Amino acid sequence: MTWSVYLLQCGDGTLYCGIALDVAARLVQHQTGKGAKYTRGRGPLALVYREACGTKTEALRRERVIKRMPRAKKAALAGLT
């Protein structure tokens, strides 16, 4: 399987960035409260961006870059603007 970096849009309008091997399964974990603490209670969640990265190391590096972006740039990346 290929590692991916993804962006979720939370119900309060914020964006959450993470990595996963199976993004669909990870989204289900977030939606059922078994994902990151940040996403708990911020539903409904929507997957707005996904990027295949290959290795876990590549995904972690890309996640770090995305997390450091200003919100406007993240929104543009996800096509939300």
HTML snippet that shows the backbone in 3Dmol.js (N, CA, C, O; Angstrom):
<script src="https://3Dmol.org/build/3Dmol-min.js"></script>
<div id="view" style="width:600px;height:400px;position:relative"></div>
<script>
const pdb = `
ATOM      1  N   MET A   1       0.836  -1.192   0.000  1.00  0.00           N
ATOM      2  CA  MET A   1       0.000   0.000   0.000  1.00  0.00           C
ATOM      3  C   MET A   1       0.878   1.252   0.000  1.00  0.00           C
ATOM      4  O   MET A   1       2.048   1.224   0.381  1.00  0.00           O
ATOM      5  N   THR A   2       0.278   2.324  -0.433  1.00  0.00           N
ATOM      6  CA  THR A   2       0.968   3.603  -0.526  1.00  0.00           C
ATOM      7  C   THR A   2       0.497   4.532   0.584  1.00  0.00           C
ATOM      8  O   THR A   2      -0.699   4.631   0.858  1.00  0.00           O
ATOM      9  N   TRP A   3       1.435   5.202   1.213  1.00  0.00           N
ATOM     10  CA  TRP A   3       1.094   6.194   2.225  1.00  0.00           C
ATOM     11  C   TRP A   3       0.544   7.437   1.544  1.00  0.00           C
ATOM     12  O   TRP A   3       0.961   7.795   0.443  1.00  0.00           O
ATOM     13  N   SER A   4      -0.393   8.085   2.212  1.00  0.00           N
ATOM     14  CA  SER A   4      -1.000   9.312   1.688  1.00  0.00           C
ATOM     15  C   SER A   4      -1.072  10.361   2.782  1.00  0.00           C
ATOM     16  O   SER A   4      -1.160  10.035   3.966  1.00  0.00           O
ATOM     17  N   VAL A   5      -1.034  11.608   2.381  1.00  0.00           N
ATOM     18  CA  VAL A   5      -1.305  12.722   3.278  1.00  0.00           C
ATOM     19  C   VAL A   5      -2.685  13.244   2.885  1.00  0.00           C
ATOM     20  O   VAL A   5      -3.022  13.278   1.701  1.00  0.00           O
ATOM     21  N   TYR A   6      -3.483  13.651   3.873  1.00  0.00           N
ATOM     22  CA  TYR A   6      -4.857  14.068   3.590  1.00  0.00           C
ATOM     23  C   TYR A   6      -5.237  15.280   4.422  1.00  0.00           C
ATOM     24  O   TYR A   6      -4.644  15.550   5.466  1.00  0.00           O
ATOM     25  N   LEU A   7      -6.234  15.999   3.941  1.00  0.00           N
ATOM     26  CA  LEU A   7      -6.815  17.128   4.664  1.00  0.00           C
ATOM     27  C   LEU A   7      -8.297  16.862   4.877  1.00  0.00           C
ATOM     28  O   LEU A   7      -9.013  16.483   3.950  1.00  0.00           O
ATOM     29  N   LEU A   8      -8.743  17.064   6.099  1.00  0.00           N
ATOM     30  CA  LEU A   8     -10.165  16.973   6.424  1.00  0.00           C
ATOM     31  C   LEU A   8     -10.675  18.365   6.744  1.00  0.00           C
ATOM     32  O   LEU A   8      -9.983  19.155   7.385  1.00  0.00           O
ATOM     33  N   GLN A   9     -11.882  18.663   6.298  1.00  0.00           N
ATOM     34  CA  GLN A   9     -12.537  19.886   6.728  1.00  0.00           C
ATOM     35  C   GLN A   9     -13.513  19.505   7.830  1.00  0.00           C
ATOM     36  O   GLN A   9     -14.397  18.671   7.636  1.00  0.00           O
ATOM     37  N   CYS A  10     -13.340  20.124   8.980  1.00  0.00           N
ATOM     38  CA  CYS A  10     -14.191  19.833  10.134  1.00  0.00           C
ATOM     39  C   CYS A  10     -15.462  20.675  10.067  1.00  0.00           C
ATOM     40  O   CYS A  10     -15.537  21.651   9.321  1.00  0.00           O
ATOM     41  N   GLY A  11     -16.446  20.287  10.848  1.00  0.00           N
ATOM     42  CA  GLY A  11     -17.718  20.988  10.876  1.00  0.00           C
ATOM     43  C   GLY A  11     -17.608  22.435  11.300  1.00  0.00           C
ATOM     44  O   GLY A  11     -18.454  23.252  10.937  1.00  0.00           O
ATOM     45  N   ASP A  12     -16.568  22.771  12.072  1.00  0.00           N
ATOM     46  CA  ASP A  12     -16.379  24.156  12.506  1.00  0.00           C
ATOM     47  C   ASP A  12     -15.568  24.972  11.499  1.00  0.00           C
ATOM     48  O   ASP A  12     -15.226  26.124  11.764  1.00  0.00           O
ATOM     49  N   GLY A  13     -15.261  24.373  10.336  1.00  0.00           N
ATOM     50  CA  GLY A  13     -14.545  25.090   9.282  1.00  0.00           C
ATOM     51  C   GLY A  13     -13.037  24.950   9.320  1.00  0.00           C
ATOM     52  O   GLY A  13     -12.356  25.395   8.396  1.00  0.00           O
ATOM     53  N   THR A  14     -12.496  24.341  10.370  1.00  0.00           N
ATOM     54  CA  THR A  14     -11.052  24.168  10.455  1.00  0.00           C
ATOM     55  C   THR A  14     -10.607  23.011   9.568  1.00  0.00           C
ATOM     56  O   THR A  14     -11.414  22.183   9.145  1.00  0.00           O
ATOM     57  N   LEU A  15      -9.300  22.973   9.297  1.00  0.00           N
ATOM     58  CA  LEU A  15      -8.715  21.916   8.483  1.00  0.00           C
ATOM     59  C   LEU A  15      -7.779  21.077   9.337  1.00  0.00           C
ATOM     60  O   LEU A  15      -7.022  21.613  10.147  1.00  0.00           O
ATOM     61  N   TYR A  16      -7.830  19.766   9.158  1.00  0.00           N
ATOM     62  CA  TYR A  16      -6.964  18.834   9.875  1.00  0.00           C
ATOM     63  C   TYR A  16      -6.132  18.075   8.851  1.00  0.00           C
ATOM     64  O   TYR A  16      -6.667  17.575   7.862  1.00  0.00           O
ATOM     65  N   CYS A  17      -4.835  17.988   9.081  1.00  0.00           N
ATOM     66  CA  CYS A  17      -3.927  17.285   8.178  1.00  0.00           C
ATOM     67  C   CYS A  17      -3.390  16.041   8.878  1.00  0.00           C
ATOM     68  O   CYS A  17      -3.033  16.090  10.055  1.00  0.00           O
ATOM     69  N   GLY A  18      -3.335  14.924   8.149  1.00  0.00           N
ATOM     70  CA  GLY A  18      -2.804  13.683   8.704  1.00  0.00           C
ATOM     71  C   GLY A  18      -2.274  12.786   7.609  1.00  0.00           C
ATOM     72  O   GLY A  18      -2.357  13.114   6.425  1.00  0.00           O
ATOM     73  N   ILE A  19      -1.720  11.633   8.017  1.00  0.00           N
ATOM     74  CA  ILE A  19      -1.229  10.648   7.056  1.00  0.00           C
ATOM     75  C   ILE A  19      -1.857   9.299   7.365  1.00  0.00           C
ATOM     76  O   ILE A  19      -2.252   9.034   8.500  1.00  0.00           O
ATOM     77  N   ALA A  20      -1.947   8.447   6.347  1.00  0.00           N
ATOM     78  CA  ALA A  20      -2.525   7.116   6.538  1.00  0.00           C
ATOM     79  C   ALA A  20      -2.184   6.224   5.360  1.00  0.00           C
ATOM     80  O   ALA A  20      -1.920   6.696   4.254  1.00  0.00           O
ATOM     81  N   LEU A  21      -2.195   4.928   5.620  1.00  0.00           N
ATOM     82  CA  LEU A  21      -2.073   3.947   4.542  1.00  0.00           C
ATOM     83  C   LEU A  21      -3.404   3.805   3.817  1.00  0.00           C
ATOM     84  O   LEU A  21      -3.448   3.739   2.589  1.00  0.00           O
ATOM     85  N   ASP A  22      -4.478   3.760   4.580  1.00  0.00           N
ATOM     86  CA  ASP A  22      -5.829   3.618   4.026  1.00  0.00           C
ATOM     87  C   ASP A  22      -6.645   4.831   4.477  1.00  0.00           C
ATOM     88  O   ASP A  22      -7.180   4.848   5.585  1.00  0.00           O
ATOM     89  N   VAL A  23      -6.734   5.828   3.626  1.00  0.00           N
ATOM     90  CA  VAL A  23      -7.387   7.087   3.991  1.00  0.00           C
ATOM     91  C   VAL A  23      -8.871   6.885   4.291  1.00  0.00           C
ATOM     92  O   VAL A  23      -9.402   7.512   5.208  1.00  0.00           O
ATOM     93  N   ALA A  24      -9.542   6.027   3.539  1.00  0.00           N
ATOM     94  CA  ALA A  24     -10.974   5.786   3.773  1.00  0.00           C
ATOM     95  C   ALA A  24     -11.207   5.203   5.165  1.00  0.00           C
ATOM     96  O   ALA A  24     -12.121   5.628   5.872  1.00  0.00           O
ATOM     97  N   ALA A  25     -10.386   4.232   5.560  1.00  0.00           N
ATOM     98  CA  ALA A  25     -10.517   3.630   6.892  1.00  0.00           C
ATOM     99  C   ALA A  25     -10.180   4.647   7.980  1.00  0.00           C
ATOM    100  O   ALA A  25     -10.813   4.664   9.035  1.00  0.00           O
ATOM    101  N   ARG A  26      -9.186   5.491   7.722  1.00  0.00           N
ATOM    102  CA  ARG A  26      -8.801   6.505   8.700  1.00  0.00           C
ATOM    103  C   ARG A  26      -9.915   7.534   8.866  1.00  0.00           C
ATOM    104  O   ARG A  26     -10.168   7.999   9.978  1.00  0.00           O
ATOM    105  N   LEU A  27     -10.580   7.892   7.774  1.00  0.00           N
ATOM    106  CA  LEU A  27     -11.700   8.827   7.850  1.00  0.00           C
ATOM    107  C   LEU A  27     -12.812   8.258   8.726  1.00  0.00           C
ATOM    108  O   LEU A  27     -13.408   8.983   9.523  1.00  0.00           O
ATOM    109  N   VAL A  28     -13.092   6.971   8.581  1.00  0.00           N
ATOM    110  CA  VAL A  28     -14.104   6.316   9.423  1.00  0.00           C
ATOM    111  C   VAL A  28     -13.689   6.396  10.887  1.00  0.00           C
ATOM    112  O   VAL A  28     -14.529   6.658  11.748  1.00  0.00           O
ATOM    113  N   GLN A  29     -12.412   6.175  11.185  1.00  0.00           N
ATOM    114  CA  GLN A  29     -11.929   6.284  12.564  1.00  0.00           C
ATOM    115  C   GLN A  29     -12.165   7.690  13.101  1.00  0.00           C
ATOM    116  O   GLN A  29     -12.636   7.852  14.227  1.00  0.00           O
ATOM    117  N   HIS A  30     -11.841   8.710  12.303  1.00  0.00           N
ATOM    118  CA  HIS A  30     -12.070  10.093  12.736  1.00  0.00           C
ATOM    119  C   HIS A  30     -13.555  10.337  12.986  1.00  0.00           C
ATOM    120  O   HIS A  30     -13.920  10.948  13.990  1.00  0.00           O
ATOM    121  N   GLN A  31     -14.407   9.869  12.092  1.00  0.00           N
ATOM    122  CA  GLN A  31     -15.846  10.121  12.200  1.00  0.00           C
ATOM    123  C   GLN A  31     -16.484   9.410  13.383  1.00  0.00           C
ATOM    124  O   GLN A  31     -17.508   9.861  13.896  1.00  0.00           O
ATOM    125  N   THR A  32     -15.893   8.302  13.823  1.00  0.00           N
ATOM    126  CA  THR A  32     -16.451   7.560  14.955  1.00  0.00           C
ATOM    127  C   THR A  32     -15.774   7.913  16.278  1.00  0.00           C
ATOM    128  O   THR A  32     -16.005   7.249  17.289  1.00  0.00           O
ATOM    129  N   GLY A  33     -14.937   8.958  16.278  1.00  0.00           N
ATOM    130  CA  GLY A  33     -14.294   9.403  17.509  1.00  0.00           C
ATOM    131  C   GLY A  33     -13.082   8.597  17.909  1.00  0.00           C
ATOM    132  O   GLY A  33     -12.595   8.740  19.031  1.00  0.00           O
ATOM    133  N   LYS A  34     -12.577   7.748  17.022  1.00  0.00           N
ATOM    134  CA  LYS A  34     -11.415   6.920  17.340  1.00  0.00           C
ATOM    135  C   LYS A  34     -10.156   7.408  16.631  1.00  0.00           C
ATOM    136  O   LYS A  34      -9.130   6.728  16.638  1.00  0.00           O
ATOM    137  N   GLY A  35     -10.237   8.588  16.020  1.00  0.00           N
ATOM    138  CA  GLY A  35      -9.082   9.176  15.338  1.00  0.00           C
ATOM    139  C   GLY A  35      -8.365  10.138  16.267  1.00  0.00           C
ATOM    140  O   GLY A  35      -8.319   9.927  17.479  1.00  0.00           O
ATOM    141  N   ALA A  36      -7.815  11.174  15.706  1.00  0.00           N
ATOM    142  CA  ALA A  36      -7.082  12.182  16.473  1.00  0.00           C
ATOM    143  C   ALA A  36      -8.023  12.925  17.423  1.00  0.00           C
ATOM    144  O   ALA A  36      -9.202  13.113  17.124  1.00  0.00           O
ATOM    145  N   LYS A  37      -7.491  13.339  18.560  1.00  0.00           N
ATOM    146  CA  LYS A  37      -8.299  14.089  19.522  1.00  0.00           C
ATOM    147  C   LYS A  37      -8.844  15.372  18.908  1.00  0.00           C
ATOM    148  O   LYS A  37      -9.946  15.805  19.244  1.00  0.00           O
ATOM    149  N   TYR A  38      -8.073  15.980  18.007  1.00  0.00           N
ATOM    150  CA  TYR A  38      -8.493  17.241  17.396  1.00  0.00           C
ATOM    151  C   TYR A  38      -9.827  17.109  16.669  1.00  0.00           C
ATOM    152  O   TYR A  38     -10.647  18.027  16.714  1.00  0.00           O
ATOM    153  N   THR A  39     -10.052  15.996  16.010  1.00  0.00           N
ATOM    154  CA  THR A  39     -11.266  15.845  15.199  1.00  0.00           C
ATOM    155  C   THR A  39     -12.485  15.409  16.003  1.00  0.00           C
ATOM    156  O   THR A  39     -13.606  15.470  15.499  1.00  0.00           O
ATOM    157  N   ARG A  40     -12.289  14.977  17.230  1.00  0.00           N
ATOM    158  CA  ARG A  40     -13.424  14.545  18.056  1.00  0.00           C
ATOM    159  C   ARG A  40     -14.304  15.738  18.394  1.00  0.00           C
ATOM    160  O   ARG A  40     -13.818  16.759  18.881  1.00  0.00           O
ATOM    161  N   GLY A  41     -15.582  15.608  18.138  1.00  0.00           N
ATOM    162  CA  GLY A  41     -16.516  16.682  18.451  1.00  0.00           C
ATOM    163  C   GLY A  41     -16.506  17.818  17.446  1.00  0.00           C
ATOM    164  O   GLY A  41     -17.162  18.836  17.666  1.00  0.00           O
ATOM    165  N   ARG A  42     -15.779  17.670  16.350  1.00  0.00           N
ATOM    166  CA  ARG A  42     -15.722  18.718  15.333  1.00  0.00           C
ATOM    167  C   ARG A  42     -16.413  18.289  14.044  1.00  0.00           C
ATOM    168  O   ARG A  42     -16.189  18.886  12.991  1.00  0.00           O
ATOM    169  N   GLY A  43     -17.245  17.264  14.120  1.00  0.00           N
ATOM    170  CA  GLY A  43     -17.924  16.747  12.931  1.00  0.00           C
ATOM    171  C   GLY A  43     -19.006  17.680  12.453  1.00  0.00           C
ATOM    172  O   GLY A  43     -19.350  18.627  13.162  1.00  0.00           O
ATOM    173  N   PRO A  44     -19.552  17.452  11.286  1.00  0.00           N
ATOM    174  CA  PRO A  44     -19.181  16.370  10.369  1.00  0.00           C
ATOM    175  C   PRO A  44     -17.850  16.662   9.677  1.00  0.00           C
ATOM    176  O   PRO A  44     -17.477  17.817   9.471  1.00  0.00           O
ATOM    177  N   LEU A  45     -17.148  15.595   9.327  1.00  0.00           N
ATOM    178  CA  LEU A  45     -15.844  15.703   8.684  1.00  0.00           C
ATOM    179  C   LEU A  45     -15.969  15.364   7.204  1.00  0.00           C
ATOM    180  O   LEU A  45     -16.743  14.487   6.821  1.00  0.00           O
ATOM    181  N   ALA A  46     -15.206  16.063   6.386  1.00  0.00           N
ATOM    182  CA  ALA A  46     -15.217  15.799   4.942  1.00  0.00           C
ATOM    183  C   ALA A  46     -13.781  15.739   4.440  1.00  0.00           C
ATOM    184  O   ALA A  46     -12.970  16.609   4.756  1.00  0.00           O
ATOM    185  N   LEU A  47     -13.475  14.723   3.667  1.00  0.00           N
ATOM    186  CA  LEU A  47     -12.164  14.606   3.040  1.00  0.00           C
ATOM    187  C   LEU A  47     -12.121  15.594   1.881  1.00  0.00           C
ATOM    188  O   LEU A  47     -12.904  15.480   0.938  1.00  0.00           O
ATOM    189  N   VAL A  48     -11.202  16.572   1.948  1.00  0.00           N
ATOM    190  CA  VAL A  48     -11.143  17.601   0.906  1.00  0.00           C
ATOM    191  C   VAL A  48      -9.869  17.524   0.068  1.00  0.00           C
ATOM    192  O   VAL A  48      -9.782  18.165  -0.979  1.00  0.00           O
ATOM    193  N   TYR A  49      -8.873  16.744   0.517  1.00  0.00           N
ATOM    194  CA  TYR A  49      -7.619  16.639  -0.240  1.00  0.00           C
ATOM    195  C   TYR A  49      -6.908  15.355   0.140  1.00  0.00           C
ATOM    196  O   TYR A  49      -6.901  14.945   1.301  1.00  0.00           O
ATOM    197  N   ARG A  50      -6.309  14.732  -0.865  1.00  0.00           N
ATOM    198  CA  ARG A  50      -5.516  13.520  -0.640  1.00  0.00           C
ATOM    199  C   ARG A  50      -4.371  13.522  -1.635  1.00  0.00           C
ATOM    200  O   ARG A  50      -4.561  13.827  -2.812  1.00  0.00           O
ATOM    201  N   GLU A  51      -3.177  13.178  -1.157  1.00  0.00           N
ATOM    202  CA  GLU A  51      -1.990  13.136  -2.007  1.00  0.00           C
ATOM    203  C   GLU A  51      -1.201  11.871  -1.697  1.00  0.00           C
ATOM    204  O   GLU A  51      -0.775  11.670  -0.560  1.00  0.00           O
ATOM    205  N   ALA A  52      -1.006  11.028  -2.685  1.00  0.00           N
ATOM    206  CA  ALA A  52      -0.212   9.810  -2.513  1.00  0.00           C
ATOM    207  C   ALA A  52       1.258  10.198  -2.400  1.00  0.00           C
ATOM    208  O   ALA A  52       1.749  11.035  -3.158  1.00  0.00           O
ATOM    209  N   CYS A  53       1.958   9.580  -1.443  1.00  0.00           N
ATOM    210  CA  CYS A  53       3.351   9.949  -1.193  1.00  0.00           C
ATOM    211  C   CYS A  53       4.333   8.792  -1.337  1.00  0.00           C
ATOM    212  O   CYS A  53       5.537   9.035  -1.416  1.00  0.00           O
ATOM    213  N   GLY A  54       3.883   7.578  -1.373  1.00  0.00           N
ATOM    214  CA  GLY A  54       4.797   6.440  -1.500  1.00  0.00           C
ATOM    215  C   GLY A  54       5.179   5.869  -0.152  1.00  0.00           C
ATOM    216  O   GLY A  54       4.538   4.939   0.338  1.00  0.00           O
ATOM    217  N   THR A  55       6.225   6.422   0.453  1.00  0.00           N
ATOM    218  CA  THR A  55       6.706   5.895   1.733  1.00  0.00           C
ATOM    219  C   THR A  55       6.173   6.725   2.898  1.00  0.00           C
ATOM    220  O   THR A  55       5.701   7.847   2.718  1.00  0.00           O
ATOM    221  N   LYS A  56       6.257   6.150   4.087  1.00  0.00           N
ATOM    222  CA  LYS A  56       5.824   6.860   5.295  1.00  0.00           C
ATOM    223  C   LYS A  56       6.673   8.108   5.513  1.00  0.00           C
ATOM    224  O   LYS A  56       6.159   9.155   5.908  1.00  0.00           O
ATOM    225  N   THR A  57       7.972   7.994   5.256  1.00  0.00           N
ATOM    226  CA  THR A  57       8.870   9.137   5.425  1.00  0.00           C
ATOM    227  C   THR A  57       8.462  10.292   4.520  1.00  0.00           C
ATOM    228  O   THR A  57       8.425  11.443   4.957  1.00  0.00           O
ATOM    229  N   GLU A  58       8.158   9.990   3.262  1.00  0.00           N
ATOM    230  CA  GLU A  58       7.718  11.028   2.327  1.00  0.00           C
ATOM    231  C   GLU A  58       6.409  11.659   2.791  1.00  0.00           C
ATOM    232  O   GLU A  58       6.237  12.874   2.701  1.00  0.00           O
ATOM    233  N   ALA A  59       5.493  10.839   3.284  1.00  0.00           N
ATOM    234  CA  ALA A  59       4.202  11.342   3.761  1.00  0.00           C
ATOM    235  C   ALA A  59       4.388  12.250   4.972  1.00  0.00           C
ATOM    236  O   ALA A  59       3.745  13.296   5.065  1.00  0.00           O
ATOM    237  N   LEU A  60       5.257  11.863   5.894  1.00  0.00           N
ATOM    238  CA  LEU A  60       5.520  12.687   7.078  1.00  0.00           C
ATOM    239  C   LEU A  60       6.139  14.023   6.695  1.00  0.00           C
ATOM    240  O   LEU A  60       5.796  15.056   7.269  1.00  0.00           O
ATOM    241  N   ARG A  61       7.048  14.006   5.731  1.00  0.00           N
ATOM    242  CA  ARG A  61       7.676  15.251   5.277  1.00  0.00           C
ATOM    243  C   ARG A  61       6.652  16.173   4.625  1.00  0.00           C
ATOM    244  O   ARG A  61       6.641  17.377   4.880  1.00  0.00           O
ATOM    245  N   ARG A  62       5.796  15.606   3.788  1.00  0.00           N
ATOM    246  CA  ARG A  62       4.773  16.410   3.115  1.00  0.00           C
ATOM    247  C   ARG A  62       3.757  16.946   4.122  1.00  0.00           C
ATOM    248  O   ARG A  62       3.306  18.085   4.010  1.00  0.00           O
ATOM    249  N   GLU A  63       3.399  16.113   5.113  1.00  0.00           N
ATOM    250  CA  GLU A  63       2.478  16.553   6.166  1.00  0.00           C
ATOM    251  C   GLU A  63       3.062  17.755   6.902  1.00  0.00           C
ATOM    252  O   GLU A  63       2.348  18.718   7.181  1.00  0.00           O
ATOM    253  N   ARG A  64       4.341  17.705   7.214  1.00  0.00           N
ATOM    254  CA  ARG A  64       4.997  18.802   7.919  1.00  0.00           C
ATOM    255  C   ARG A  64       4.923  20.089   7.095  1.00  0.00           C
ATOM    256  O   ARG A  64       4.650  21.162   7.633  1.00  0.00           O
ATOM    257  N   VAL A  65       5.167  19.975   5.791  1.00  0.00           N
ATOM    258  CA  VAL A  65       5.091  21.142   4.903  1.00  0.00           C
ATOM    259  C   VAL A  65       3.676  21.716   4.895  1.00  0.00           C
ATOM    260  O   VAL A  65       3.493  22.927   5.015  1.00  0.00           O
ATOM    261  N   ILE A  66       2.684  20.851   4.756  1.00  0.00           N
ATOM    262  CA  ILE A  66       1.290  21.307   4.696  1.00  0.00           C
ATOM    263  C   ILE A  66       0.866  21.937   6.017  1.00  0.00           C
ATOM    264  O   ILE A  66       0.192  22.967   6.018  1.00  0.00           O
ATOM    265  N   LYS A  67       1.248  21.338   7.139  1.00  0.00           N
ATOM    266  CA  LYS A  67       0.851  21.876   8.445  1.00  0.00           C
ATOM    267  C   LYS A  67       1.430  23.267   8.690  1.00  0.00           C
ATOM    268  O   LYS A  67       0.851  24.055   9.438  1.00  0.00           O
ATOM    269  N   ARG A  68       2.561  23.571   8.071  1.00  0.00           N
ATOM    270  CA  ARG A  68       3.184  24.887   8.246  1.00  0.00           C
ATOM    271  C   ARG A  68       2.626  25.940   7.293  1.00  0.00           C
ATOM    272  O   ARG A  68       2.951  27.121   7.418  1.00  0.00           O
ATOM    273  N   MET A  69       1.800  25.528   6.354  1.00  0.00           N
ATOM    274  CA  MET A  69       1.198  26.478   5.408  1.00  0.00           C
ATOM    275  C   MET A  69       0.159  27.338   6.115  1.00  0.00           C
ATOM    276  O   MET A  69      -0.487  26.880   7.057  1.00  0.00           O
ATOM    277  N   PRO A  70      -0.008  28.587   5.668  1.00  0.00           N
ATOM    278  CA  PRO A  70      -1.124  29.391   6.177  1.00  0.00           C
ATOM    279  C   PRO A  70      -2.447  28.746   5.758  1.00  0.00           C
ATOM    280  O   PRO A  70      -2.502  28.006   4.776  1.00  0.00           O
ATOM    281  N   ARG A  71      -3.500  29.032   6.505  1.00  0.00           N
ATOM    282  CA  ARG A  71      -4.794  28.416   6.228  1.00  0.00           C
ATOM    283  C   ARG A  71      -5.254  28.668   4.794  1.00  0.00           C
ATOM    284  O   ARG A  71      -5.802  27.772   4.152  1.00  0.00           O
ATOM    285  N   ALA A  72      -5.036  29.869   4.296  1.00  0.00           N
ATOM    286  CA  ALA A  72      -5.471  30.203   2.937  1.00  0.00           C
ATOM    287  C   ALA A  72      -4.785  29.315   1.901  1.00  0.00           C
ATOM    288  O   ALA A  72      -5.405  28.909   0.919  1.00  0.00           O
ATOM    289  N   LYS A  73      -3.529  29.020   2.118  1.00  0.00           N
ATOM    290  CA  LYS A  73      -2.793  28.173   1.177  1.00  0.00           C
ATOM    291  C   LYS A  73      -3.284  26.727   1.251  1.00  0.00           C
ATOM    292  O   LYS A  73      -3.374  26.047   0.228  1.00  0.00           O
ATOM    293  N   LYS A  74      -3.604  26.255   2.465  1.00  0.00           N
ATOM    294  CA  LYS A  74      -4.172  24.907   2.617  1.00  0.00           C
ATOM    295  C   LYS A  74      -5.520  24.822   1.907  1.00  0.00           C
ATOM    296  O   LYS A  74      -5.810  23.839   1.225  1.00  0.00           O
ATOM    297  N   ALA A  75      -6.336  25.853   2.071  1.00  0.00           N
ATOM    298  CA  ALA A  75      -7.650  25.877   1.426  1.00  0.00           C
ATOM    299  C   ALA A  75      -7.505  25.874  -0.094  1.00  0.00           C
ATOM    300  O   ALA A  75      -8.269  25.205  -0.790  1.00  0.00           O
ATOM    301  N   ALA A  76      -6.531  26.614  -0.609  1.00  0.00           N
ATOM    302  CA  ALA A  76      -6.291  26.635  -2.055  1.00  0.00           C
ATOM    303  C   ALA A  76      -5.825  25.268  -2.538  1.00  0.00           C
ATOM    304  O   ALA A  76      -6.234  24.812  -3.606  1.00  0.00           O
ATOM    305  N   LEU A  77      -4.978  24.617  -1.763  1.00  0.00           N
ATOM    306  CA  LEU A  77      -4.495  23.280  -2.103  1.00  0.00           C
ATOM    307  C   LEU A  77      -5.667  22.306  -2.212  1.00  0.00           C
ATOM    308  O   LEU A  77      -5.695  21.448  -3.094  1.00  0.00           O
ATOM    309  N   ALA A  78      -6.624  22.451  -1.311  1.00  0.00           N
ATOM    310  CA  ALA A  78      -7.791  21.563  -1.284  1.00  0.00           C
ATOM    311  C   ALA A  78      -8.891  22.012  -2.244  1.00  0.00           C
ATOM    312  O   ALA A  78      -9.904  21.328  -2.388  1.00  0.00           O
ATOM    313  N   GLY A  79      -8.699  23.147  -2.895  1.00  0.00           N
ATOM    314  CA  GLY A  79      -9.706  23.648  -3.827  1.00  0.00           C
ATOM    315  C   GLY A  79     -10.916  24.254  -3.140  1.00  0.00           C
ATOM    316  O   GLY A  79     -12.017  24.235  -3.689  1.00  0.00           O
ATOM    317  N   LEU A  80     -10.723  24.789  -1.951  1.00  0.00           N
ATOM    318  CA  LEU A  80     -11.838  25.348  -1.177  1.00  0.00           C
ATOM    319  C   LEU A  80     -12.019  26.845  -1.392  1.00  0.00           C
ATOM    320  O   LEU A  80     -12.931  27.441  -0.819  1.00  0.00           O
ATOM    321  N   THR A  81     -11.171  27.460  -2.204  1.00  0.00           N
ATOM    322  CA  THR A  81     -11.279  28.911  -2.407  1.00  0.00           C
ATOM    323  C   THR A  81     -11.956  29.241  -3.707  1.00  0.00           C
ATOM    324  O   THR A  81     -12.128  30.416  -4.033  1.00  0.00           O
TER     325      THR A  81
END
`;
const viewer = $3Dmol.createViewer("view");
viewer.addModel(pdb, "pdb");
viewer.setStyle({}, {cartoon: {color: "spectrum"}});
viewer.zoomTo();
viewer.render();
</script>
